[in-house]
Amino acid sequence: MADSDTTDPDTRLAALVHRARCAPDSIDDQTVPTAIKLLRQVAPEPRPKEDEQGERNPSRPCACEAEPEPDPNVPGHVAAAFADLERHGRIHAATTPLLMAFHTALGARVEDRTALLTEQLYSPDPGTRYDAIDMARSLIISWRGDHTGLVRLIGDCLLPDDSYTAAAAAEALGSLAALAEPAREALAAYVTAHRTTHRPDAWASPHRAVRRAHQLAVVALAALKDERALPSLLVALDTDTDSWRAMGAVGYLPQCAAELTPRLIRRLADVDHSREWPDVSPVTLACALAKLGDPAAVPALAEAVRAAVRHKQWRTAEPVLKALASFGPRAASALDAVSPLTDADDVSVRTAAAGAVWELERRPESVVPLLEHLLDGHRNFDAIGLAGRIGPGAAAVLPRLRQILNVRVEQNARNEQNGSAVLNDSWTLVHVASALWDIGGVSEAGTVVPALLAAWKDNDSTARDVVACLNRMGPAARPALPQIQAALAQPHRGDQMWSGAVAFDLEVEHTCRAILTRLTDLPDPAPARGE
């Protein structure tokens, strides 16, 4: 039926997809071209033309129902989360379920899927284009490779007259981290056009669809560290319109700290720490100030710590202490606020305070005695990490770290031997092994490398921490080469849907390549005496 010219194209396309799903071996180099031909027959309207610069201009916007305004009594981020849930899974074209099934059947045939998605994104049907955006995003975040063409086509969906589709395109680009680079100019043009042709404060537009599309495009542009996002972020902070969305983006622009930091400081000073859930999250503000790195924020952060402790808001005090620590010796003036908290009732606050004291003073004798008590728990990863950051100066805790590691290795071995359903404690292996290397150096390599590789094999989410330590190990990481090479040869990123997944994988790739380059340039180690 898929090959019959007498059958309508819709039925033939359905038959082709069904055959691909039921008989994957039947997929050949003509399967996708045939599907593309049938798609064009299903949507026989005039195809979008190209302008003089070769830019594709889709013919008409996606005609979707206007979304209702949220309840003004519901916090903006909560309303947005529920709206996203309602939006998720919407179908805008009759062919979408079929094409989704076809992509599943094609699986690892990335070139074929790219060709199919190119056709979908170039479709004259606005619903087909809209639904293709998320399918393209899914392919890009799941499979490594050069996705420049698809990213640019998603950028082409940033249409000034179709805010609904533009919002989907901007949201997709915002999830791609550095892979969104080919769409940088499209994002900038869209944001600038809104500010010049719609209104300068487009971030605060009274039109909900325009406002959401503009905001998502600004956030995606900021994630590329592009200063052209700044004017809209300032509008967000100055008008308090959906400022929660801007908070996550301002940290990408440390070069604009002079304008952003004072605004965030004022907001932090206005936080009511007596409330468990303030209207403006002091944690979000502290994290943004830490990313901006302007030491002018230190007094405000120190005062926020004091206020949080005064009201026993430990969940606030811990991340604000970590924000202070990120400034290092530049935050030495905050020691009076930080040091007393090394005796706090809350262990997380005690650990964060010890870490801040180290970063501000860099005196092991002040911190290592605290560490010996903080390491009483096997899973105080912040304390283990602090020991590693101190380095050789924390040699006094090496016996305790070795003990923790040996206990976990033995427990994992018992789990595997007994076929236990309990997951191996891979994160403990990674944190402790990394600290052992940073403190003990080469003498610990024989313990560290096997522990890191076992953790990585057991839990792929440890990859970034594992390869970061291997990268610090230099030639001592040579036994890890096969696993590093295997990781680089893997074309599949995994079906990663969490925020930051692409940036995570790109960082792992980059570090693996750095290790591989360094180790393959080194001469082979000399054979041991007697070999």
RODO-2510 file (C-alpha; in nm, 4 decimals, decimal comma):
residues 531
     n   res          X          Y          Z
     1     m     0,0000     0,0000     0,0000
     2     a     0,2885     0,2366     0,0741
     3     d     0,4076     0,1932    -0,2855
     4     s     0,0687     0,2214    -0,4550
     5     d     0,0164     0,5346    -0,6636
     6     t    -0,3609     0,4793    -0,6560
     7     t    -0,3860     0,5208    -0,2787
     8     d    -0,4135     0,8673    -0,1211
     9     p    -0,0839     1,0057     0,0197
    10     d    -0,2081     1,0088     0,3799
    11     t    -0,2710     0,6358     0,3742
    12     r     0,0527     0,5641     0,1920
    13     l     0,2499     0,7670     0,4471
    14     a     0,0798     0,5794     0,7326
    15     a     0,1596     0,2468     0,5648
    16     l     0,5226     0,3458     0,5131
    17     v     0,5622     0,4382     0,8806
    18     h     0,3856     0,1198     0,9927
    19     r     0,6188    -0,0900     0,7801
    20     a     0,9235     0,0942     0,9201
    21     r     0,8069     0,0285     1,2759
    22     c     0,7194    -0,3374     1,2250
    23     a     1,0083    -0,4262     0,9941
    24     p     1,3070    -0,2006     1,0725
    25     d     1,5216    -0,3985     0,8265
    26     s     1,2983    -0,2680     0,5472
    27     i     1,4279     0,0886     0,6029
    28     d     1,6646     0,1782     0,3207
    29     d     1,8038     0,4898     0,1526
    30     q     1,4701     0,5501    -0,0239
    31     t     1,2469     0,5316     0,2837
    32     v     1,2884     0,8896     0,4055
    33     p     1,2914     1,0505     0,0568
    34     t     0,9653     0,8672    -0,0134
    35     a     0,8182     0,9905     0,3150
    36     i     0,9229     1,3476     0,2320
    37     k     0,7563     1,3211    -0,1085
    38     l     0,4360     1,1986     0,0527
    39     l     0,4480     1,4777     0,3132
    40     r     0,4572     1,7326     0,0339
    41     q     0,1508     1,5727    -0,1223
    42     v    -0,0321     1,5737     0,2098
    43     a     0,0319     1,9501     0,2401
    44     p     0,0137     2,0661    -0,1233
    45     e    -0,0033     2,4399    -0,0501
    46     p     0,2585     2,6718    -0,2019
    47     r     0,5902     2,6209    -0,0273
    48     p     0,7507     2,9109     0,1624
    49     k     0,9656     3,1241    -0,0613
    50     e     1,3141     3,2489     0,0101
    51     d     1,3922     3,6175     0,0257
    52     e     1,6817     3,7867    -0,1481
    53     q     1,9217     3,6757     0,1250
    54     g     1,8059     3,3151     0,0979
    55     e     1,6131     3,3347     0,4261
    56     r     1,3099     3,1085     0,4473
    57     n     0,9848     3,2878     0,5229
    58     p     0,7042     3,0537     0,6294
    59     s     0,3766     3,1619     0,4782
    60     r     0,1425     3,1970     0,7729
    61     p     0,1391     3,1768     1,1517
    62     c     0,0165     2,8926     1,3677
    63     a    -0,3517     2,9539     1,4327
    64     c    -0,3841     2,8436     1,7944
    65     e    -0,6324     2,9399     2,0607
    66     a    -0,5302     3,2326     2,2766
    67     e    -0,4223     3,1207     2,6203
    68     p    -0,6092     3,2690     2,9171
    69     e    -0,4367     3,5120     3,1484
    70     p    -0,3184     3,3479     3,4731
    71     d    -0,4741     3,4176     3,8119
    72     p    -0,2973     3,7314     3,9442
    73     n    -0,3008     3,5786     4,2935
    74     v    -0,0837     3,2858     4,1819
    75     p     0,2957     3,3438     4,1797
    76     g     0,4212     3,3903     3,8240
    77     h     0,6619     3,0968     3,8238
    78     v     0,3892     2,8642     3,9544
    79     a     0,1386     2,9781     3,6913
    80     a     0,4030     2,9393     3,4200
    81     a     0,4842     2,5859     3,5334
    82     f     0,1199     2,4800     3,5137
    83     a     0,0803     2,6486     3,1758
    84     d     0,3833     2,4574     3,0486
    85     l     0,2307     2,1322     3,1703
    86     e    -0,0934     2,2117     2,9894
    87     r     0,0974     2,3045     2,6748
    88     h     0,3059     1,9868     2,6798
    89     g     0,1815     1,7200     2,4450
    90     r    -0,0416     1,9449     2,2341
    91     i    -0,0746     1,8276     1,8756
    92     h    -0,1027     2,0923     1,6036
    93     a    -0,1006     1,8829     1,2847
    94     a    -0,2752     1,5586     1,1883
    95     t     0,0533     1,4072     1,0712
    96     t     0,2381     1,4708     1,3991
    97     p     0,1650     1,1373     1,5773
    98     l     0,2682     0,9547     1,2610
    99     l     0,5913     1,1520     1,2255
   100     m     0,6770     1,1028     1,5921
   101     a     0,6395     0,7276     1,5453
   102     f     0,8528     0,7472     1,2305
   103     h     1,1346     0,9242     1,4172
   104     t     1,1213     0,6532     1,6839
   105     a     1,1500     0,3873     1,4150
   106     l     1,4423     0,5659     1,2486
   107     g     1,6255     0,5795     1,5831
   108     a     1,9986     0,6258     1,5286
   109     r     1,9651     0,7204     1,1586
   110     v     2,0488     1,0807     1,2423
   111     e     2,1074     1,1935     0,8827
   112     d     1,7700     1,0557     0,7720
   113     r     1,5951     1,2118     1,0688
   114     t     1,7660     1,5456     1,0012
   115     a     1,6440     1,5381     0,6405
   116     l     1,2911     1,4598     0,7582
   117     l     1,2959     1,7347     1,0206
   118     t     1,4285     1,9823     0,7651
   119     e     1,1217     1,9068     0,5546
   120     q     0,8930     1,9413     0,8559
   121     l     1,0439     2,2757     0,9587
   122     y     1,0182     2,3957     0,5987
   123     s     0,6531     2,2899     0,5698
   124     p     0,3928     2,5418     0,4515
   125     d     0,1647     2,4072     0,7265
   126     p     0,2177     2,6083     1,0468
   127     g     0,1084     2,3217     1,2715
   128     t     0,3618     2,0871     1,1143
   129     r     0,6361     2,3460     1,1643
   130     y     0,5369     2,4031     1,5254
   131     d     0,5368     2,0357     1,6188
   132     a     0,8689     1,9838     1,4398
   133     i     1,0421     2,2284     1,6754
   134     d     1,0291     1,9955     1,9742
   135     m     1,1108     1,6911     1,7594
   136     a     1,4221     1,8717     1,6355
   137     r     1,5159     1,9745     1,9885
   138     s     1,4806     1,6143     2,1014
   139     l     1,7114     1,4906     1,8248
   140     i     1,9741     1,7575     1,8970
   141     i     1,9887     1,6947     2,2715
   142     s     1,9869     1,3153     2,2293
   143     w     2,2447     1,2667     1,9539
   144     r     2,5892     1,4185     1,9102
   145     g     2,6890     1,5617     1,5750
   146     d     2,6706     1,8760     1,3650
   147     h     2,3162     2,0090     1,4024
   148     t     2,3874     2,3555     1,2630
   149     g     2,1226     2,3302     0,9920
   150     l     1,8446     2,2264     1,2294
   151     v     1,9371     2,4952     1,4824
   152     r     1,9167     2,7610     1,2112
   153     l     1,5782     2,6303     1,0991
   154     i     1,4502     2,6521     1,4557
   155     g     1,5814     3,0096     1,4572
   156     d     1,3795     3,0731     1,1407
   157     c     1,0666     2,9998     1,3450
   158     l     1,1197     3,3182     1,5488
   159     l     0,8416     3,4936     1,3580
   160     p     0,7332     3,8425     1,4743
   161     d     0,3746     3,7743     1,3650
   162     d     0,3482     3,4336     1,5338
   163     s     0,4353     3,4661     1,9017
   164     y     0,3033     3,1190     1,9822
   165     t     0,5490     2,9473     1,7469
   166     a     0,8285     3,1921     1,8300
   167     a     0,7952     3,1061     2,1994
   168     a     0,8346     2,7350     2,1224
   169     a     1,1416     2,8072     1,9083
   170     a     1,2997     3,0297     2,1731
   171     e     1,2336     2,7750     2,4466
   172     a     1,3923     2,5006     2,2365
   173     l     1,6992     2,7145     2,1645
   174     g     1,7295     2,7979     2,5320
   175     s     1,7650     2,4264     2,6116
   176     l     2,0534     2,3742     2,3673
   177     a     2,3272     2,5626     2,5560
   178     a     2,6202     2,6412     2,3247
   179     l     2,4614     2,4369     2,0448
   180     a     2,2212     2,7300     1,9927
   181     e     2,5093     2,9435     1,8618
   182     p     2,3993     2,9220     1,4928
   183     a     2,0706     3,0903     1,5949
   184     r     2,2358     3,3739     1,7897
   185     e     2,1640     3,6411     1,5289
   186     a     1,8075     3,5195     1,4778
   187     l     1,7456     3,5500     1,8518
   188     a     1,9054     3,8946     1,8661
   189     a     1,7077     4,0146     1,5646
   190     y     1,3815     3,8907     1,7172
   191     v     1,4487     4,0551     2,0542
   192     t     1,5606     4,3812     1,8942
   193     a     1,2614     4,3889     1,6582
   194     h     1,0251     4,3573     1,9540
   195     r     1,1908     4,6471     2,1329
   196     t     1,1913     4,8731     1,8270
   197     t     0,8627     4,7894     1,6544
   198     h     0,6479     4,6724     1,9470
   199     r     0,7636     4,8677     2,2525
   200     p     1,0968     4,9261     2,4298
   201     d     0,9719     4,7383     2,7354
   202     a     0,8543     4,4371     2,5357
   203     w     0,9470     4,2162     2,8323
   204     a     0,6480     4,3722     3,0116
   205     s     0,4116     4,3718     2,7118
   206     p     0,0424     4,3577     2,8087
   207     h    -0,0030     4,0889     2,5399
   208     r     0,0683     3,7591     2,7086
   209     a     0,1797     3,5689     2,3977
   210     v     0,4167     3,8478     2,2908
   211     r     0,5497     3,8816     2,6445
   212     r     0,6234     3,5106     2,6828
   213     a     0,7898     3,4789     2,3415
   214     h     1,0063     3,7844     2,4028
   215     q     1,1107     3,6680     2,7481
   216     l     1,2069     3,3198     2,6311
   217     a     1,4089     3,4670     2,3435
   218     v     1,5885     3,7035     2,5825
   219     v     1,6744     3,4158     2,8179
   220     a     1,8062     3,2055     2,5274
   221     l     2,0138     3,5004     2,4040
   222     a     2,1523     3,5641     2,7518
   223     a     2,2521     3,1972     2,7768
   224     l     2,4818     3,2654     2,4806
   225     k     2,6397     3,5437     2,6905
   226     d     2,5099     3,8056     2,4482
   227     e     2,4821     4,1586     2,5887
   228     r     2,1915     4,2357     2,3583
   229     a     1,9745     4,0573     2,6169
   230     l     2,0614     4,3168     2,8824
   231     p     1,8010     4,5916     2,8107
   232     s     1,5118     4,3488     2,8538
   233     l     1,6604     4,1959     3,1681
   234     l     1,6858     4,5466     3,3156
   235     v     1,3179     4,6027     3,2342
   236     a     1,2367     4,2804     3,4214
   237     l     1,4292     4,3884     3,7305
   238     d     1,3084     4,7491     3,7234
   239     t     0,9382     4,6739     3,6670
   240     d     0,9264     4,3426     3,8552
   241     t     0,7438     4,1921     3,5595
   242     d     0,8176     3,8190     3,5595
   243     s     1,1488     3,8984     3,7260
   244     w     1,1659     3,5339     3,8369
   245     r     1,2386     3,4413     3,4748
   246     a     1,5154     3,7015     3,4460
   247     m     1,6872     3,5855     3,7667
   248     g     1,8065     3,2662     3,6060
   249     a     1,9494     3,4527     3,3082
   250     v     2,1379     3,7471     3,4581
   251     g     2,4234     3,5253     3,5770
   252     y     2,5208     3,4580     3,2153
   253     l     2,6272     3,8212     3,1759
   254     p     2,9099     3,8929     3,4237
   255     q     3,0388     4,1542     3,1792
   256     c     2,7226     4,3530     3,2665
   257     a     2,7670     4,3235     3,6437
   258     a     2,7957     4,6999     3,6895
   259     e     2,4304     4,7406     3,5892
   260     l     2,2898     4,4148     3,7243
   261     t     2,4564     4,3824     4,0651
   262     p     2,3071     4,6979     4,2262
   263     r     1,9580     4,5901     4,1233
   264     l     2,0024     4,2424     4,2710
   265     i     2,1518     4,3874     4,5910
   266     r     1,8448     4,6070     4,6403
   267     r     1,6193     4,3063     4,5959
   268     l     1,8203     4,0981     4,8405
   269     a     1,8020     4,3773     5,0992
   270     d     1,4202     4,3796     5,0670
   271     v     1,3776     4,0063     5,1358
   272     d     1,1698     3,9243     5,4439
   273     h     1,3730     3,6414     5,5989
   274     s     1,1095     3,5780     5,8636
   275     r     0,8984     3,4091     5,5953
   276     e     0,9825     3,0519     5,5004
   277     w     0,8940     3,1215     5,1371
   278     p     0,9592     3,4910     5,0578
   279     d     0,8116     3,6425     4,7427
   280     v     1,1636     3,6798     4,6023
   281     s     1,3953     3,3867     4,6609
   282     p     1,7115     3,4979     4,8433
   283     v     1,8782     3,1782     4,7204
   284     t     1,8158     3,2687     4,3580
   285     l     1,9448     3,6201     4,4182
   286     a     2,2575     3,4920     4,5946
   287     c     2,3329     3,2466     4,3143
   288     a     2,2935     3,5216     4,0534
   289     l     2,5235     3,7549     4,2464
   290     a     2,7832     3,4781     4,2768
   291     k     2,7757     3,4207     3,9005
   292     l     2,8146     3,7925     3,8315
   293     g     3,1200     3,7938     4,0592
   294     d     3,1055     4,1606     4,1580
   295     p     3,2534     4,1949     4,5110
   296     a     3,0221     4,4900     4,5699
   297     a     2,7667     4,2210     4,6602
   298     v     2,9672     4,0900     4,9587
   299     p     2,8170     4,3184     5,2298
   300     a     2,4622     4,2411     5,1142
   301     l     2,5330     3,8669     5,1115
   302     a     2,6871     3,8836     5,4591
   303     e     2,3802     4,0661     5,5906
   304     a     2,1551     3,8072     5,4233
   305     v     2,3436     3,5305     5,6067
   306     r     2,2959     3,7089     5,9400
   307     a     1,9247     3,7590     5,8747
   308     a     1,8716     3,3976     5,7668
   309     v     2,0480     3,2666     6,0773
   310     r     1,8556     3,5066     6,3007
   311     h     1,5322     3,3530     6,1724
   312     k     1,6775     2,9988     6,1585
   313     q     1,6267     2,9792     5,7849
   314     w     1,8991     2,7190     5,7348
   315     r     1,7916     2,6406     5,3778
   316     t     1,8686     3,0025     5,2940
   317     a     2,1848     3,0385     5,5003
   318     e     2,3666     2,7452     5,3358
   319     p     2,3488     2,8606     4,9695
   320     v     2,4175     3,2240     5,0662
   321     l     2,7322     3,1077     5,2470
   322     k     2,8342     2,9219     4,9322
   323     a     2,7748     3,2390     4,7306
   324     l     3,0042     3,4303     4,9658
   325     a     3,2679     3,1577     4,9358
   326     s     3,2684     3,1977     4,5565
   327     f     3,4286     3,5430     4,6002
   328     g     3,7305     3,3954     4,7781
   329     p     3,9621     3,6373     4,9600
   330     r     3,7692     3,9295     4,8077
   331     a     3,4968     3,8488     5,0640
   332     a     3,7327     3,8540     5,3641
   333     s     3,5281     4,1371     5,5149
   334     a     3,2459     3,8857     5,5704
   335     l     3,4502     3,6617     5,8051
   336     d     3,2773     3,8041     6,1117
   337     a     2,9435     3,6829     5,9732
   338     v     3,0765     3,3483     5,8547
   339     s     3,3138     3,2177     6,1239
   340     p     3,0601     3,1793     6,4101
   341     l     2,8489     2,9536     6,1873
   342     t     3,1087     2,6778     6,1927
   343     d     2,9354     2,5869     6,5236
   344     a     2,5798     2,6162     6,3883
   345     d     2,3184     2,3564     6,4828
   346     d     2,2569     2,2612     6,1193
   347     v     2,5296     2,0370     5,9724
   348     s     2,4808     2,1736     5,6197
   349     v     2,5320     2,5282     5,7469
   350     r     2,8360     2,4210     5,9505
   351     t     2,9859     2,2631     5,6386
   352     a     2,9101     2,5641     5,4188
   353     a     3,0575     2,7956     5,6835
   354     a     3,3759     2,5882     5,7016
   355     g     3,4011     2,6019     5,3236
   356     a     3,3534     2,9788     5,3266
   357     v     3,6189     3,0245     5,5963
   358     w     3,8631     2,8279     5,3813
   359     e     3,7868     3,0251     5,0654
   360     l     3,8084     3,3586     5,2445
   361     e     4,1246     3,2884     5,4482
   362     r     4,3009     2,9928     5,2826
   363     r     4,4436     2,8777     5,6177
   364     p     4,4242     2,4967     5,6559
   365     e     4,4907     2,5140     6,0293
   366     s     4,1580     2,6994     6,0718
   367     v     3,9505     2,4478     5,8778
   368     v     4,1008     2,0981     5,8940
   369     p     4,0056     2,0480     6,2630
   370     l     3,6465     2,1288     6,1646
   371     l     3,6633     1,8801     5,8784
   372     e     3,7510     1,5901     6,1068
   373     h     3,4091     1,6253     6,2724
   374     l     3,2192     1,7015     5,9521
   375     l     3,3455     1,3789     5,7948
   376     d     3,1698     1,1667     6,0582
   377     g     2,8939     1,1207     5,7993
   378     h     2,9720     0,9066     5,4928
   379     r     2,7701     1,1242     5,2582
   380     n     2,8681     1,4790     5,3545
   381     f     2,9841     1,5434     5,0001
   382     d     3,0389     1,9143     5,0635
   383     a     3,2830     1,8326     5,3442
   384     i     3,4609     1,5750     5,1260
   385     g     3,4860     1,8300     4,8461
   386     l     3,6208     2,0896     5,0877
   387     a     3,8972     1,8486     5,1920
   388     g     3,9899     1,8119     4,8260
   389     r     3,9977     2,1874     4,7707
   390     i     4,2329     2,2325     5,0651
   391     g     4,4616     1,9761     4,9034
   392     p     4,7805     1,8506     5,0737
   393     g     4,7064     2,0735     5,3719
   394     a     4,4206     1,8360     5,4587
   395     a     4,6457     1,5274     5,4840
   396     a     4,5204     1,4684     5,8383
   397     v     4,1845     1,3479     5,7045
   398     l     4,3312     1,1003     5,4517
   399     p     4,2808     0,7993     5,6824
   400     r     3,9134     0,8910     5,7270
   401     l     3,8642     0,9326     5,3511
   402     r     4,0279     0,5954     5,2820
   403     q     3,8006     0,4381     5,5411
   404     i     3,4889     0,5867     5,3783
   405     l     3,6027     0,4657     5,0366
   406     n     3,6806     0,1134     5,1549
   407     v     3,3423     0,0799     5,3245
   408     r     3,1603     0,1858     5,0083
   409     v     3,3688    -0,0388     4,7805
   410     e     3,3014    -0,3384     5,0055
   411     q     2,9294    -0,2568     5,0237
   412     n     2,9060    -0,2230     4,6458
   413     a     3,0839    -0,5568     4,6008
   414     r     2,8349    -0,7241     4,8356
   415     n     2,5454    -0,5697     4,6471
   416     e     2,6727    -0,7072     4,3168
   417     q     2,7524    -1,0493     4,4628
   418     n     2,4076    -1,0816     4,6182
   419     g     2,2273    -0,9362     4,3186
   420     s     2,0910    -0,6673     4,5467
   421     a     1,8501    -0,4161     4,3991
   422     v     2,0165    -0,1430     4,6073
   423     l     2,2031     0,0975     4,3811
   424     n     2,5767     0,1180     4,4305
   425     d     2,6896     0,4362     4,6018
   426     s     2,8710     0,5740     4,2982
   427     w     2,8592     0,9362     4,4121
   428     t     3,0475     0,8564     4,7321
   429     l     3,3160     0,6826     4,5256
   430     v     3,3549     0,9861     4,3005
   431     h     3,3711     1,2472     4,5757
   432     v     3,6055     1,0530     4,8008
   433     a     3,8342     0,9369     4,5176
   434     s     3,8616     1,2930     4,3859
   435     a     3,9507     1,4239     4,7317
   436     l     4,2091     1,1482     4,7790
   437     w     4,3815     1,2538     4,4575
   438     d     4,3691     1,6253     4,5371
   439     i     4,5206     1,5648     4,8812
   440     g     4,7491     1,2663     4,8321
   441     g     4,8431     1,2971     4,4645
   442     v     5,0258     1,0239     4,2763
   443     s     5,0540     0,7953     4,5770
   444     e     4,6741     0,7543     4,5707
   445     a     4,6408     0,6927     4,1945
   446     g     4,6133     0,3135     4,2283
   447     t     4,3045     0,3584     4,4449
   448     v     4,1567     0,6617     4,2744
   449     v     4,1420     0,5530     3,9095
   450     p     3,9581     0,2206     3,9691
   451     a     3,7095     0,3936     4,2000
   452     l     3,6377     0,6692     3,9468
   453     l     3,5947     0,4268     3,6571
   454     a     3,3682     0,1979     3,8626
   455     a     3,1477     0,4930     3,9567
   456     w     3,1309     0,6158     3,5962
   457     k     3,0393     0,2700     3,4695
   458     d     2,7702     0,2321     3,7339
   459     n     2,6196     0,5797     3,7025
   460     d     2,6687     0,7892     3,3902
   461     s     2,5517     1,1039     3,5670
   462     t     2,8860     1,1052     3,7510
   463     a     3,0722     1,1539     3,4199
   464     r     3,1432     1,5264     3,4585
   465     d     3,2939     1,4861     3,8069
   466     v     3,4878     1,1756     3,7055
   467     v     3,6520     1,3266     3,3982
   468     a     3,7243     1,6528     3,5829
   469     c     3,9329     1,4548     3,8331
   470     l     4,0962     1,2446     3,5604
   471     n     4,1873     1,5696     3,3858
   472     r     4,3643     1,6919     3,7010
   473     m     4,5537     1,3643     3,7294
   474     g     4,7600     1,4101     3,4145
   475     p     4,9678     1,1013     3,3199
   476     a     4,8306     0,9081     3,6192
   477     a     4,4958     0,8888     3,4370
   478     r     4,6400     0,6732     3,1564
   479     p     4,4546     0,3557     3,2708
   480     a     4,1292     0,5424     3,2030
   481     l     4,2066     0,5911     2,8325
   482     p     3,9880     0,3022     2,7039
   483     q     3,6828     0,4296     2,8922
   484     i     3,7489     0,7869     2,7774
   485     q     3,7804     0,6753     2,4157
   486     a     3,4609     0,4722     2,4455
   487     a     3,2771     0,7744     2,5869
   488     l     3,3877     0,9923     2,2959
   489     a     3,2892     0,7259     2,0423
   490     q     2,9356     0,7132     2,1830
   491     p     2,7061     0,9071     1,9438
   492     h     2,4077     0,9007     2,1771
   493     r     2,3861     1,1593     2,4526
   494     g     2,0964     0,9695     2,6041
   495     d     1,7344     1,0799     2,6238
   496     q     1,8210     1,3663     2,8541
   497     m     1,5305     1,5928     2,9342
   498     w     1,6611     1,7775     3,2405
   499     s     1,7727     2,1368     3,2259
   500     g     2,1435     2,1633     3,1617
   501     a     2,1766     1,8170     3,0045
   502     v     2,3334     1,9461     2,6834
   503     a     2,5815     2,1710     2,8656
   504     f     2,6696     1,8716     3,0851
   505     d     2,7432     1,6498     2,7850
   506     l     2,9389     1,9188     2,6021
   507     e     3,1572     1,9701     2,9094
   508     v     3,2201     1,5947     2,9385
   509     e     3,3105     1,5780     2,5686
   510     h     3,5459     1,8747     2,5932
   511     t     3,7245     1,7378     2,9001
   512     c     3,7552     1,3891     2,7499
   513     r     3,9128     1,5329     2,4369
   514     a     4,1574     1,7359     2,6464
   515     i     4,2606     1,4236     2,8404
   516     l     4,2873     1,2160     2,5253
   517     t     4,5046     1,4756     2,3520
   518     r     4,7350     1,5086     2,6504
   519     l     4,7756     1,1348     2,7129
   520     t     4,8227     1,0308     2,3501
   521     d     5,0986     1,2905     2,3132
   522     l     5,2904     1,1365     2,6039
   523     p     5,5427     0,8555     2,5518
   524     d     5,4429     0,5114     2,6750
   525     p     5,5541     0,4504     3,0334
   526     a     5,8797     0,2602     3,0715
   527     p     5,8303    -0,1102     3,1582
   528     a     5,8824    -0,2064     3,5195
   529     r     6,2246    -0,3446     3,6078
   530     g     6,2437    -0,7181     3,5417
   531     e     5,9827    -0,7220     3,2626
***
